[in-house]
Amino acid sequence: MNPILTVNDAADVLRVHIRTLERWRQTGEGPRYVKMGRRVGYRRADLEAWLDANATTSTSAPRL
């Protein structure tokens, strides 16, 4: 089973602030997350999949 990372751990993996993860959850922009009651967690595989899906090769690459 894929362990669930805390919000702090996920922020460390993505190198973003925990408030950024909160904003992404509110806007639907960020990686998939798991809601466990009031707690939120992230699967490492979901973080990696999100990073892969958002990877670009150039800053001038057209946005879809």
PyMOL Python script that loads the backbone (N, CA, C, O; Angstrom):
from pymol import cmd

cmd.read_pdbstr("""\
ATOM      1  N   MET A   1       0.844  -1.187   0.000  1.00  0.00           N
ATOM      2  CA  MET A   1       0.000   0.000   0.000  1.00  0.00           C
ATOM      3  C   MET A   1       0.888   1.249   0.000  1.00  0.00           C
ATOM      4  O   MET A   1       1.954   1.277   0.615  1.00  0.00           O
ATOM      5  N   ASN A   2       0.428   2.245  -0.686  1.00  0.00           N
ATOM      6  CA  ASN A   2       1.156   3.504  -0.804  1.00  0.00           C
ATOM      7  C   ASN A   2       0.893   4.349   0.450  1.00  0.00           C
ATOM      8  O   ASN A   2      -0.254   4.708   0.714  1.00  0.00           O
ATOM      9  N   PRO A   3       1.938   4.671   1.227  1.00  0.00           N
ATOM     10  CA  PRO A   3       1.697   5.452   2.450  1.00  0.00           C
ATOM     11  C   PRO A   3       1.176   6.855   2.134  1.00  0.00           C
ATOM     12  O   PRO A   3       1.503   7.441   1.102  1.00  0.00           O
ATOM     13  N   ILE A   4       0.372   7.368   3.034  1.00  0.00           N
ATOM     14  CA  ILE A   4      -0.198   8.703   2.879  1.00  0.00           C
ATOM     15  C   ILE A   4       0.749   9.716   3.522  1.00  0.00           C
ATOM     16  O   ILE A   4       1.125   9.577   4.686  1.00  0.00           O
ATOM     17  N   LEU A   5       1.127  10.729   2.754  1.00  0.00           N
ATOM     18  CA  LEU A   5       1.996  11.790   3.255  1.00  0.00           C
ATOM     19  C   LEU A   5       1.151  12.897   3.878  1.00  0.00           C
ATOM     20  O   LEU A   5       0.032  13.158   3.437  1.00  0.00           O
ATOM     21  N   THR A   6       1.686  13.531   4.888  1.00  0.00           N
ATOM     22  CA  THR A   6       1.016  14.689   5.476  1.00  0.00           C
ATOM     23  C   THR A   6       1.130  15.870   4.512  1.00  0.00           C
ATOM     24  O   THR A   6       1.895  15.828   3.548  1.00  0.00           O
ATOM     25  N   VAL A   7       0.371  16.903   4.783  1.00  0.00           N
ATOM     26  CA  VAL A   7       0.449  18.119   3.973  1.00  0.00           C
ATOM     27  C   VAL A   7       1.867  18.693   4.030  1.00  0.00           C
ATOM     28  O   VAL A   7       2.402  19.130   3.011  1.00  0.00           O
ATOM     29  N   ASN A   8       2.467  18.691   5.208  1.00  0.00           N
ATOM     30  CA  ASN A   8       3.833  19.206   5.339  1.00  0.00           C
ATOM     31  C   ASN A   8       4.817  18.391   4.509  1.00  0.00           C
ATOM     32  O   ASN A   8       5.682  18.954   3.838  1.00  0.00           O
ATOM     33  N   ASP A   9       4.688  17.064   4.552  1.00  0.00           N
ATOM     34  CA  ASP A   9       5.586  16.207   3.776  1.00  0.00           C
ATOM     35  C   ASP A   9       5.374  16.412   2.277  1.00  0.00           C
ATOM     36  O   ASP A   9       6.337  16.464   1.512  1.00  0.00           O
ATOM     37  N   ALA A  10       4.116  16.529   1.861  1.00  0.00           N
ATOM     38  CA  ALA A  10       3.823  16.754   0.442  1.00  0.00           C
ATOM     39  C   ALA A  10       4.392  18.093  -0.017  1.00  0.00           C
ATOM     40  O   ALA A  10       4.936  18.194  -1.116  1.00  0.00           O
ATOM     41  N   ALA A  11       4.268  19.112   0.815  1.00  0.00           N
ATOM     42  CA  ALA A  11       4.830  20.422   0.478  1.00  0.00           C
ATOM     43  C   ALA A  11       6.342  20.334   0.328  1.00  0.00           C
ATOM     44  O   ALA A  11       6.917  20.969  -0.556  1.00  0.00           O
ATOM     45  N   ASP A  12       6.985  19.555   1.179  1.00  0.00           N
ATOM     46  CA  ASP A  12       8.435  19.361   1.073  1.00  0.00           C
ATOM     47  C   ASP A  12       8.802  18.661  -0.229  1.00  0.00           C
ATOM     48  O   ASP A  12       9.762  19.047  -0.897  1.00  0.00           O
ATOM     49  N   VAL A  13       8.038  17.633  -0.591  1.00  0.00           N
ATOM     50  CA  VAL A  13       8.310  16.898  -1.834  1.00  0.00           C
ATOM     51  C   VAL A  13       8.184  17.826  -3.036  1.00  0.00           C
ATOM     52  O   VAL A  13       9.027  17.806  -3.933  1.00  0.00           O
ATOM     53  N   LEU A  14       7.131  18.640  -3.054  1.00  0.00           N
ATOM     54  CA  LEU A  14       6.881  19.535  -4.186  1.00  0.00           C
ATOM     55  C   LEU A  14       7.647  20.850  -4.086  1.00  0.00           C
ATOM     56  O   LEU A  14       7.705  21.620  -5.046  1.00  0.00           O
ATOM     57  N   ARG A  15       8.232  21.100  -2.922  1.00  0.00           N
ATOM     58  CA  ARG A  15       8.969  22.346  -2.662  1.00  0.00           C
ATOM     59  C   ARG A  15       8.079  23.578  -2.828  1.00  0.00           C
ATOM     60  O   ARG A  15       8.442  24.562  -3.472  1.00  0.00           O
ATOM     61  N   VAL A  16       6.901  23.477  -2.218  1.00  0.00           N
ATOM     62  CA  VAL A  16       5.964  24.598  -2.193  1.00  0.00           C
ATOM     63  C   VAL A  16       5.529  24.812  -0.746  1.00  0.00           C
ATOM     64  O   VAL A  16       5.745  23.953   0.108  1.00  0.00           O
ATOM     65  N   HIS A  17       4.925  25.945  -0.481  1.00  0.00           N
ATOM     66  CA  HIS A  17       4.410  26.255   0.851  1.00  0.00           C
ATOM     67  C   HIS A  17       3.112  25.487   1.068  1.00  0.00           C
ATOM     68  O   HIS A  17       2.400  25.187   0.110  1.00  0.00           O
ATOM     69  N   ILE A  18       2.805  25.169   2.316  1.00  0.00           N
ATOM     70  CA  ILE A  18       1.566  24.444   2.596  1.00  0.00           C
ATOM     71  C   ILE A  18       0.340  25.256   2.190  1.00  0.00           C
ATOM     72  O   ILE A  18      -0.694  24.677   1.858  1.00  0.00           O
ATOM     73  N   ARG A  19       0.434  26.571   2.211  1.00  0.00           N
ATOM     74  CA  ARG A  19      -0.678  27.422   1.762  1.00  0.00           C
ATOM     75  C   ARG A  19      -0.914  27.264   0.255  1.00  0.00           C
ATOM     76  O   ARG A  19      -2.044  27.384  -0.219  1.00  0.00           O
ATOM     77  N   THR A  20       0.151  26.998  -0.480  1.00  0.00           N
ATOM     78  CA  THR A  20       0.002  26.760  -1.917  1.00  0.00           C
ATOM     79  C   THR A  20      -0.806  25.489  -2.141  1.00  0.00           C
ATOM     80  O   THR A  20      -1.697  25.462  -2.990  1.00  0.00           O
ATOM     81  N   LEU A  21      -0.502  24.433  -1.383  1.00  0.00           N
ATOM     82  CA  LEU A  21      -1.285  23.198  -1.495  1.00  0.00           C
ATOM     83  C   LEU A  21      -2.745  23.456  -1.135  1.00  0.00           C
ATOM     84  O   LEU A  21      -3.645  22.921  -1.781  1.00  0.00           O
ATOM     85  N   GLU A  22      -2.982  24.263  -0.120  1.00  0.00           N
ATOM     86  CA  GLU A  22      -4.353  24.602   0.284  1.00  0.00           C
ATOM     87  C   GLU A  22      -5.088  25.323  -0.848  1.00  0.00           C
ATOM     88  O   GLU A  22      -6.237  25.005  -1.156  1.00  0.00           O
ATOM     89  N   ARG A  23      -4.417  26.286  -1.456  1.00  0.00           N
ATOM     90  CA  ARG A  23      -5.034  27.030  -2.568  1.00  0.00           C
ATOM     91  C   ARG A  23      -5.313  26.093  -3.737  1.00  0.00           C
ATOM     92  O   ARG A  23      -6.377  26.167  -4.351  1.00  0.00           O
ATOM     93  N   TRP A  24      -4.365  25.214  -4.048  1.00  0.00           N
ATOM     94  CA  TRP A  24      -4.567  24.262  -5.145  1.00  0.00           C
ATOM     95  C   TRP A  24      -5.757  23.346  -4.869  1.00  0.00           C
ATOM     96  O   TRP A  24      -6.509  23.019  -5.787  1.00  0.00           O
ATOM     97  N   ARG A  25      -5.936  22.925  -3.608  1.00  0.00           N
ATOM     98  CA  ARG A  25      -7.095  22.088  -3.279  1.00  0.00           C
ATOM     99  C   ARG A  25      -8.388  22.857  -3.513  1.00  0.00           C
ATOM    100  O   ARG A  25      -9.368  22.295  -4.002  1.00  0.00           O
ATOM    101  N   GLN A  26      -8.393  24.135  -3.166  1.00  0.00           N
ATOM    102  CA  GLN A  26      -9.598  24.954  -3.319  1.00  0.00           C
ATOM    103  C   GLN A  26      -9.935  25.207  -4.782  1.00  0.00           C
ATOM    104  O   GLN A  26     -11.107  25.272  -5.151  1.00  0.00           O
ATOM    105  N   THR A  27      -8.911  25.349  -5.613  1.00  0.00           N
ATOM    106  CA  THR A  27      -9.136  25.678  -7.024  1.00  0.00           C
ATOM    107  C   THR A  27      -9.104  24.456  -7.937  1.00  0.00           C
ATOM    108  O   THR A  27      -9.419  24.564  -9.122  1.00  0.00           O
ATOM    109  N   GLY A  28      -8.728  23.298  -7.401  1.00  0.00           N
ATOM    110  CA  GLY A  28      -8.666  22.084  -8.207  1.00  0.00           C
ATOM    111  C   GLY A  28      -7.447  22.019  -9.111  1.00  0.00           C
ATOM    112  O   GLY A  28      -7.436  21.242 -10.067  1.00  0.00           O
ATOM    113  N   GLU A  29      -6.422  22.813  -8.836  1.00  0.00           N
ATOM    114  CA  GLU A  29      -5.240  22.871  -9.696  1.00  0.00           C
ATOM    115  C   GLU A  29      -4.171  21.848  -9.347  1.00  0.00           C
ATOM    116  O   GLU A  29      -3.429  21.415 -10.228  1.00  0.00           O
ATOM    117  N   GLY A  30      -4.076  21.461  -8.113  1.00  0.00           N
ATOM    118  CA  GLY A  30      -2.951  20.658  -7.646  1.00  0.00           C
ATOM    119  C   GLY A  30      -3.146  19.166  -7.808  1.00  0.00           C
ATOM    120  O   GLY A  30      -4.063  18.709  -8.489  1.00  0.00           O
ATOM    121  N   PRO A  31      -2.267  18.419  -7.169  1.00  0.00           N
ATOM    122  CA  PRO A  31      -2.334  16.958  -7.242  1.00  0.00           C
ATOM    123  C   PRO A  31      -3.544  16.419  -6.481  1.00  0.00           C
ATOM    124  O   PRO A  31      -4.120  17.091  -5.625  1.00  0.00           O
ATOM    125  N   ARG A  32      -3.908  15.182  -6.826  1.00  0.00           N
ATOM    126  CA  ARG A  32      -4.996  14.515  -6.104  1.00  0.00           C
ATOM    127  C   ARG A  32      -4.631  14.402  -4.633  1.00  0.00           C
ATOM    128  O   ARG A  32      -3.458  14.281  -4.280  1.00  0.00           O
ATOM    129  N   TYR A  33      -5.639  14.443  -3.788  1.00  0.00           N
ATOM    130  CA  TYR A  33      -5.408  14.303  -2.350  1.00  0.00           C
ATOM    131  C   TYR A  33      -6.469  13.402  -1.755  1.00  0.00           C
ATOM    132  O   TYR A  33      -7.489  13.113  -2.382  1.00  0.00           O
ATOM    133  N   VAL A  34      -6.209  12.963  -0.534  1.00  0.00           N
ATOM    134  CA  VAL A  34      -7.110  12.068   0.177  1.00  0.00           C
ATOM    135  C   VAL A  34      -7.652  12.819   1.383  1.00  0.00           C
ATOM    136  O   VAL A  34      -6.891  13.418   2.143  1.00  0.00           O
ATOM    137  N   LYS A  35      -8.955  12.784   1.553  1.00  0.00           N
ATOM    138  CA  LYS A  35      -9.596  13.442   2.693  1.00  0.00           C
ATOM    139  C   LYS A  35      -9.961  12.356   3.698  1.00  0.00           C
ATOM    140  O   LYS A  35     -10.674  11.409   3.365  1.00  0.00           O
ATOM    141  N   MET A  36      -9.471  12.495   4.926  1.00  0.00           N
ATOM    142  CA  MET A  36      -9.733  11.534   5.997  1.00  0.00           C
ATOM    143  C   MET A  36     -10.331  12.299   7.168  1.00  0.00           C
ATOM    144  O   MET A  36      -9.609  12.763   8.051  1.00  0.00           O
ATOM    145  N   GLY A  37     -11.646  12.425   7.170  1.00  0.00           N
ATOM    146  CA  GLY A  37     -12.285  13.275   8.171  1.00  0.00           C
ATOM    147  C   GLY A  37     -11.901  14.718   7.900  1.00  0.00           C
ATOM    148  O   GLY A  37     -12.165  15.245   6.820  1.00  0.00           O
ATOM    149  N   ARG A  38     -11.278  15.357   8.883  1.00  0.00           N
ATOM    150  CA  ARG A  38     -10.809  16.740   8.712  1.00  0.00           C
ATOM    151  C   ARG A  38      -9.393  16.802   8.164  1.00  0.00           C
ATOM    152  O   ARG A  38      -8.914  17.870   7.783  1.00  0.00           O
ATOM    153  N   ARG A  39      -8.729  15.662   8.126  1.00  0.00           N
ATOM    154  CA  ARG A  39      -7.329  15.636   7.695  1.00  0.00           C
ATOM    155  C   ARG A  39      -7.218  15.424   6.196  1.00  0.00           C
ATOM    156  O   ARG A  39      -8.075  14.800   5.570  1.00  0.00           O
ATOM    157  N   VAL A  40      -6.145  15.956   5.639  1.00  0.00           N
ATOM    158  CA  VAL A  40      -5.849  15.822   4.214  1.00  0.00           C
ATOM    159  C   VAL A  40      -4.489  15.161   4.092  1.00  0.00           C
ATOM    160  O   VAL A  40      -3.571  15.468   4.853  1.00  0.00           O
ATOM    161  N   GLY A  41      -4.361  14.256   3.136  1.00  0.00           N
ATOM    162  CA  GLY A  41      -3.084  13.606   2.885  1.00  0.00           C
ATOM    163  C   GLY A  41      -2.873  13.438   1.392  1.00  0.00           C
ATOM    164  O   GLY A  41      -3.784  13.650   0.592  1.00  0.00           O
ATOM    165  N   TYR A  42      -1.669  13.057   1.034  1.00  0.00           N
ATOM    166  CA  TYR A  42      -1.300  12.880  -0.367  1.00  0.00           C
ATOM    167  C   TYR A  42      -0.551  11.570  -0.539  1.00  0.00           C
ATOM    168  O   TYR A  42       0.291  11.214   0.286  1.00  0.00           O
ATOM    169  N   ARG A  43      -0.860  10.853  -1.614  1.00  0.00           N
ATOM    170  CA  ARG A  43      -0.077   9.672  -1.972  1.00  0.00           C
ATOM    171  C   ARG A  43       1.112  10.135  -2.795  1.00  0.00           C
ATOM    172  O   ARG A  43       0.975  10.985  -3.675  1.00  0.00           O
ATOM    173  N   ARG A  44       2.277   9.576  -2.510  1.00  0.00           N
ATOM    174  CA  ARG A  44       3.484   9.957  -3.249  1.00  0.00           C
ATOM    175  C   ARG A  44       3.287   9.720  -4.749  1.00  0.00           C
ATOM    176  O   ARG A  44       3.725  10.528  -5.568  1.00  0.00           O
ATOM    177  N   ALA A  45       2.633   8.622  -5.105  1.00  0.00           N
ATOM    178  CA  ALA A  45       2.404   8.318  -6.523  1.00  0.00           C
ATOM    179  C   ALA A  45       1.569   9.408  -7.191  1.00  0.00           C
ATOM    180  O   ALA A  45       1.801   9.737  -8.354  1.00  0.00           O
ATOM    181  N   ASP A  46       0.598   9.974  -6.466  1.00  0.00           N
ATOM    182  CA  ASP A  46      -0.219  11.060  -7.021  1.00  0.00           C
ATOM    183  C   ASP A  46       0.604  12.328  -7.206  1.00  0.00           C
ATOM    184  O   ASP A  46       0.416  13.059  -8.179  1.00  0.00           O
ATOM    185  N   LEU A  47       1.518  12.590  -6.272  1.00  0.00           N
ATOM    186  CA  LEU A  47       2.395  13.757  -6.410  1.00  0.00           C
ATOM    187  C   LEU A  47       3.295  13.601  -7.633  1.00  0.00           C
ATOM    188  O   LEU A  47       3.467  14.539  -8.411  1.00  0.00           O
ATOM    189  N   GLU A  48       3.870  12.406  -7.795  1.00  0.00           N
ATOM    190  CA  GLU A  48       4.761  12.161  -8.928  1.00  0.00           C
ATOM    191  C   GLU A  48       4.004  12.221 -10.253  1.00  0.00           C
ATOM    192  O   GLU A  48       4.516  12.755 -11.237  1.00  0.00           O
ATOM    193  N   ALA A  49       2.782  11.672 -10.281  1.00  0.00           N
ATOM    194  CA  ALA A  49       1.973  11.720 -11.503  1.00  0.00           C
ATOM    195  C   ALA A  49       1.632  13.163 -11.860  1.00  0.00           C
ATOM    196  O   ALA A  49       1.657  13.535 -13.033  1.00  0.00           O
ATOM    197  N   TRP A  50       1.316  13.969 -10.864  1.00  0.00           N
ATOM    198  CA  TRP A  50       0.992  15.375 -11.106  1.00  0.00           C
ATOM    199  C   TRP A  50       2.210  16.126 -11.632  1.00  0.00           C
ATOM    200  O   TRP A  50       2.096  16.934 -12.554  1.00  0.00           O
ATOM    201  N   LEU A  51       3.373  15.859 -11.046  1.00  0.00           N
ATOM    202  CA  LEU A  51       4.604  16.486 -11.530  1.00  0.00           C
ATOM    203  C   LEU A  51       4.875  16.097 -12.981  1.00  0.00           C
ATOM    204  O   LEU A  51       5.218  16.949 -13.801  1.00  0.00           O
ATOM    205  N   ASP A  52       4.721  14.810 -13.298  1.00  0.00           N
ATOM    206  CA  ASP A  52       4.939  14.346 -14.672  1.00  0.00           C
ATOM    207  C   ASP A  52       3.969  15.014 -15.645  1.00  0.00           C
ATOM    208  O   ASP A  52       4.359  15.406 -16.745  1.00  0.00           O
ATOM    209  N   ALA A  53       2.713  15.141 -15.239  1.00  0.00           N
ATOM    210  CA  ALA A  53       1.700  15.733 -16.113  1.00  0.00           C
ATOM    211  C   ALA A  53       1.942  17.224 -16.343  1.00  0.00           C
ATOM    212  O   ALA A  53       1.484  17.779 -17.342  1.00  0.00           O
ATOM    213  N   ASN A  54       2.651  17.868 -15.433  1.00  0.00           N
ATOM    214  CA  ASN A  54       2.890  19.307 -15.537  1.00  0.00           C
ATOM    215  C   ASN A  54       4.307  19.658 -15.955  1.00  0.00           C
ATOM    216  O   ASN A  54       4.705  20.821 -15.899  1.00  0.00           O
ATOM    217  N   ALA A  55       5.063  18.664 -16.371  1.00  0.00           N
ATOM    218  CA  ALA A  55       6.442  18.906 -16.804  1.00  0.00           C
ATOM    219  C   ALA A  55       6.447  19.544 -18.189  1.00  0.00           C
ATOM    220  O   ALA A  55       5.649  19.182 -19.053  1.00  0.00           O
ATOM    221  N   THR A  56       7.351  20.496 -18.389  1.00  0.00           N
ATOM    222  CA  THR A  56       7.528  21.122 -19.695  1.00  0.00           C
ATOM    223  C   THR A  56       9.006  21.090 -20.045  1.00  0.00           C
ATOM    224  O   THR A  56       9.860  20.939 -19.171  1.00  0.00           O
ATOM    225  N   THR A  57       9.297  21.234 -21.320  1.00  0.00           N
ATOM    226  CA  THR A  57      10.687  21.205 -21.758  1.00  0.00           C
ATOM    227  C   THR A  57      11.234  22.595 -22.012  1.00  0.00           C
ATOM    228  O   THR A  57      12.444  22.775 -22.145  1.00  0.00           O
ATOM    229  N   SER A  58      10.346  23.586 -22.079  1.00  0.00           N
ATOM    230  CA  SER A  58      10.788  24.938 -22.377  1.00  0.00           C
ATOM    231  C   SER A  58       9.827  25.939 -21.757  1.00  0.00           C
ATOM    232  O   SER A  58       8.627  25.682 -21.656  1.00  0.00           O
ATOM    233  N   THR A  59      10.355  27.069 -21.347  1.00  0.00           N
ATOM    234  CA  THR A  59       9.478  28.106 -20.801  1.00  0.00           C
ATOM    235  C   THR A  59       8.646  28.760 -21.890  1.00  0.00           C
ATOM    236  O   THR A  59       7.658  29.432 -21.596  1.00  0.00           O
ATOM    237  N   SER A  60       9.034  28.570 -23.144  1.00  0.00           N
ATOM    238  CA  SER A  60       8.271  29.147 -24.246  1.00  0.00           C
ATOM    239  C   SER A  60       7.312  28.135 -24.863  1.00  0.00           C
ATOM    240  O   SER A  60       6.675  28.421 -25.878  1.00  0.00           O
ATOM    241  N   ALA A  61       7.205  26.950 -24.256  1.00  0.00           N
ATOM    242  CA  ALA A  61       6.283  25.940 -24.777  1.00  0.00           C
ATOM    243  C   ALA A  61       4.853  26.466 -24.649  1.00  0.00           C
ATOM    244  O   ALA A  61       4.502  27.062 -23.630  1.00  0.00           O
ATOM    245  N   PRO A  62       4.027  26.251 -25.675  1.00  0.00           N
ATOM    246  CA  PRO A  62       2.647  26.746 -25.610  1.00  0.00           C
ATOM    247  C   PRO A  62       1.859  26.044 -24.517  1.00  0.00           C
ATOM    248  O   PRO A  62       2.045  24.852 -24.269  1.00  0.00           O
ATOM    249  N   ARG A  63       0.987  26.785 -23.873  1.00  0.00           N
ATOM    250  CA  ARG A  63       0.117  26.216 -22.843  1.00  0.00           C
ATOM    251  C   ARG A  63      -1.103  25.630 -23.514  1.00  0.00           C
ATOM    252  O   ARG A  63      -1.620  26.189 -24.481  1.00  0.00           O
ATOM    253  N   LEU A  64      -1.555  24.519 -23.008  1.00  0.00           N
ATOM    254  CA  LEU A  64      -2.751  23.875 -23.565  1.00  0.00           C
ATOM    255  C   LEU A  64      -3.980  24.296 -22.829  1.00  0.00           C
ATOM    256  O   LEU A  64      -5.080  23.853 -23.159  1.00  0.00           O
TER     257      LEU A  64
END
""", "prot")
cmd.dss("prot")
cmd.show_as("cartoon", "prot")
cmd.util.cbc("prot")
cmd.orient("prot")
